[in-house]
Structures are given as structure tokens and as C-alpha cells.
Amino acid sequence: MVCAASYEARRFGVHSAMPARRAERLCPRAIFVPPDFSRYKAVSRRVREIFARYTDLVEPLSLDEAYLDVTEPKIALPSATAIARAICRAIRAELHLTASAGVASNKYLAKIASDWRKPDGLFVIRPSQVERFLAPLPVGKLPGVGKVMKRTLADLDIVTVGDLRALSARELESRFGRWGIRLHELARGTDNSPVEPNRPTVQVSAEDTFERDLRLDQLEPHIRRLAQKTWSAAERRKGRVARTVVLKLKTSDFHVLTRSLTPSVGPASARELADIACALRERVERPPESRYRLVGVGLSGFIDRADFAAQQSLFEPSRPRSESVG
Amino acid sequence: MEIQLLREELLRPLQGVAGVVERRQTLPILGNVRIEAENSGAIRLTTTDMEVEMTADIGDGAREAGTTTVSARKLLDICRALPDGSEIHVSEQQGRLQLRAGSSLFTLGTLDAQEFPQVGSIEDGLRFSLRREVLEELLKRTSFAMAQQDVRHYLTGLLLEVGPEKLRAVCTDGHRLALCDAAQPPEVDGERSVIVPRKAVLELERLLSQAEETVEVTLSARYARFALGTLGITTKLIDAQFPDYNRVVPSDTRFNILVDRGPLREAVTRVAILANEKFRGVRLEAGTNMLKLTTHNPESEEAEETVSARYAGESFVTAFNATYLQEALGALDAETVNFCFTASDSSTLIQQPDTERLRYVVMPIRL
């Protein structure tokens, strides 16, 4: 399974969550590299140290993405754009990595902006440009608008953010409830969610939709890959540990099932998380030939590490939870 | 098929086998009880969840031979609700089961008995018989330590080790372990070690309290069968390797503390009230001739108890899950118990001073 594809490989149609065999067929000269999460984590930590020179308001989004609030930076530079440029330069000089940055007046616009000039670029959306910038974008660029939502909107002849703006808040609300109000705001570039450095984690999860629906017994490699992702994301919630493992499935006819387990001691590694998630398949009471279009692996029931008493195990060598790497 | 019975003659056996019927079944027929009436007059009730099969024999009552299956839950509810001493008449006609009792008439749906999954008889295997109390003690002293749900299937069962002059039960959930050797092991011609799944253990425990004096046990490669007079349990075995428990039972311990069991158990129960609800940690501090127990919770509430003990070694501190302590202390019955420690982060052995037959091992909580 492909975890990530380089920009060169992407030109051949290779993308993440694609079976390796298929990727090889599309791009026969591709070089396959096994993931090295401990190294990624180490680099990610160093990148975050660079962020910390400019602001403490850093909200990590994944191993390689974060929101920074530089309204009041630690080092006074003339603008947010100048800070973004300085950070990209530092990452290049110290870690020999390229980084892309987006500068805007709120989180979701900054995210769209950072995707604009990937892999190595800087894009700024000035407040005065927001409406003009958004209008031609496909609605799928808005956070929360996925495949299903896109189809629903397309049925209403809404393809771009500009089309969406034609609908009033009341119309959107009557159609989509509270989510409609949020859509109305997003269409106008409004997003008041703050950058939260210590967001209390409720649930961390990763999921994937397959190209072809799969049987339960074919899901293991996907569950293992997603467990790795979920684990990496959960590990960044410093000082918080999860106790509940959740397996999510969507059947070929779009029924969503979840199965969860709260062992007396939560999983201590990505492998344990994957083992539990795989085992939860046994609790799916559907005929073995049933097919699924999506699988997700989640962790919930987060508690402060301080409240967590480390119950020792009889049969496994105990290890400090914070250092365990799957 | 035709059956004529008194309510009590049907109710008791039905209650005996109903425990294995799950409320949510993957196959509808697993919600049913199979009723087999023979020409001899004998009746056999069978239930199953595909892992555990239970049977109950009723000596007499069949008027006409035949076999069918009907909802176990509904049949049980009907029998329960009928007045004491009712005479029940059951007959099957055109795929329906008719039950008459006094002025009551029930017509129940049936499913084809051919579809009912059955283990059948176990031909070969190690056979032995033992006294009911022997098996009852083994289960009572260990079953609480089985894991309730765990991906390590072998922990969700009871290890039964049988050999010449040896009958041992071991249960563990990975954090604590309970071991019991039978005081008077049965005569057995051979050796075997099997893991009996949790559900079968719990059902067996329930049935043993009302069973007859002798239990016949058959252990084959894949199944275990326990025949308790008119009741029987056949279970699939857990096909896995039980962890090497000998490795984790401490043999040479540094600190041995002798404590009165009753007062310690009560003290643990009291301090546990203010323990963290999720982790139930109790801190134990051993000093000269005393054991101090303390707990605290996230609201900064605290409890402290001191129990007198016989101890002259250096003082040290460790911590345990209160439930594990309570259950181990509850499974023992001597006046005093020995706590045998080696280090604050290694396992502790709890046992009675007079015997090594019962051993409880608890892993600490890291402080």
C-alpha cells in the first residue's frame, strides 16, 4: 500500500492508499521506500522547534502540517508573510527540506493557500482578495465537503464556491442544518476557529475509501496502515493517552458500523492498536462475503497521562508508553 | 412429536440450557432450543452458540417421537409464567408447536431441526471422573481472573492441566493470575492441557451448584465435555498457546508480610472508595509490623488505612489495582495471608501460609 507518493510519481497517477502493485504498473520505474516513522517524528519535532522561535500558538494538524497564529509573534517581523518566508528558509537551511506555506486571515484559508503552491512555495491570500480568490474554486476545496457532499451540491447546480454564495444562509440551513450555516460562512471566507495549541483530543482517527469494495478478511493491510497513521497522530497529543479503540466500516450499501473496545489498559503501540482493530472485525455480525467501501481506525477516551496509572503486565516486558513506537 | 410434562419437569432443564442462547444471534436457529423426543419416552433439550453446546435430559414425558426447534427464550418465558404444577402438553403440527396448559394455548413457530448445528458425540479423548466439589473449587478460586474481552483469546479462558495426580486450573487477564491445584486430584490415565473458553467456564460454574455428585470429563483435541448427570456441556477449546505462567509466579521472594485476611480486605474496600475510578490504584507501604494503604483521586481526595502485619524487613512501597487485591483476598479463605514481594515493580505472590495449592499473582501499578 502506498502511504505517500512523491510529486514525480504523482504525475503517473500514483497516489496514497493505492495498492503497491497498481502503483508499480502505473509507474514501473518508481522507487519504493518503506516508511520510517521514528525518523519522520524526529524531523517533525525539529520543524516544530523552528515554529516555536516565532510563536507558541502552534496547532499541529499532522506530522508535517501545522497552523501557526502569528498575530503577536515572538520575533517582530514586518508581516505574517515575512515570518512564513523566514520559517521556510530555516527549514531548508537546517533540515534540507522544502516546505510550503499559506498565509491568510484564518485557518481554513491558510490551509487552502498552502496547498496552492506545493511543494515549495508561499501563497498569500490578503483579506481584500478573499472573495475573489474563493469564487472560482471547486466546492470540494472547502473543509468538510467530501465526495458525497460534492454530489449533493452538484445536484443543486453548485460546483464552485461562487455558486454556493448564491444560496442564502436560511436556504442552506433548511437544507443542511447547522452544517449549512457553516457552509454559508466558509463560502464567504469566514472562519473564527482559533489556533489551539493544546486542543483536548476527543478522538483521533484515520480512514480510507477503497477503489473497489473489499471483504472483511481483505482489510488487514489497510487497518494496519491506518493504525500507524492514527497512532502517530495520537502520539502528538502529549500528556494524553487513549483507552478506546474504534473500528469503523462502511458497507457497500453505505451503512456505517462501528465496533469499539476499551481494554483495561489502552494500546501501547501502533501494532497493538492494529491488532485490536483487526480483532474487532470478529464482532461484525455480517455474512463473510459482505463487502465494505471504507475502513477507519480510531482512538478515543483520551485521558491525562497524569491520571493514568501504568498497570504492569505479567507477560510482556513493560516499557514506558511515551517511547513506544510501532 | 408429542410431550406431556409437569411445568417443573420442563422448567428446570430449560433454565439449565438457556444460558448459552445469545440475545443477538448470527443465525436465527441459534435462538432456538432443539427438542428431541424419543420412543423410549426420553426427551433431550439442546442449545448452542456454535462454541458451547448444552444438553439437558428429561427421563420421561415423550408420548410420540419427533424432533423440532423453537425459540428458547419464548418457551422459557411461557414455562416461567405458567402456574406451579401446571400440566404441559406440547405437540408439533405442520411446522408449528402447540403448547397447552390448563386454559392456556400457545402456538409457536419452529425451525427445521436438521438445520440445528450440533457437535455430536466425542469419541476419543482423555476421560476421567471427579467429585463435583473438586471442580467447583477449581473454578471458584480462579475464574474471576480470566480476561473478559481480549484480543489474546487464550486469556479469555481457563487453563486446565490434567495429569497423574495433578489437576490444576490457571486463569489470567495479563495483569494478575490465579492458580489452584485440586486438593484431591482424580485418577487420570494420561496428560492433557486445554483452554476452556470463558463462556463455558461460567455456564459450568452455574450448573455445578445444582449438579450431582460426580462429573464425567472428556478432553479431546478440539472439545471438552462435562457431563453432570442429566446436564451436559460440550465446548470447543481455545486453540492457542497459554502463556508460560510458571515464569511469572515468583518463587524466591525477598519480603514476606503476614497479614490478617479479613481486616486487610475490609481496609482495601474502604480506601478503594477514594481511588481513581478508572484505575483503582491503592498504594501499599510496608513498615515494621504494619501495612499502610492509601488512595487518592483526581479531585485530590485521599484515604488512608493502617493494618497490623507481621513484618520486620526494610520498608518499601508498591501499588496495586484495588479490584485485583479484593478478588484475590476474596478467593482465599484462611485467617491470614502472605504477601510475598521482591521489588516494587515486580509481581507479588499472595497465598495462604498453610498451603501452596492456591497462588495469586498480581502485577503492580507503576507509581
Interface residues (C-beta under 8 A of the other chain):
Chain A: R243 L261 P263 S264 V265 D275 I276 C278 A279 E285 I303 D307 F308 A309 A310 Q311 Q312 S313 L314 F315 E316 S318
Chain B: R24 T26 Q149 D150 V151 T172 D173 G174 H175 R176 L177 P243 V248 N276 K278 F279 G281 P298 A319 N321 D345 S347 V361 M363 P364 I365 R366
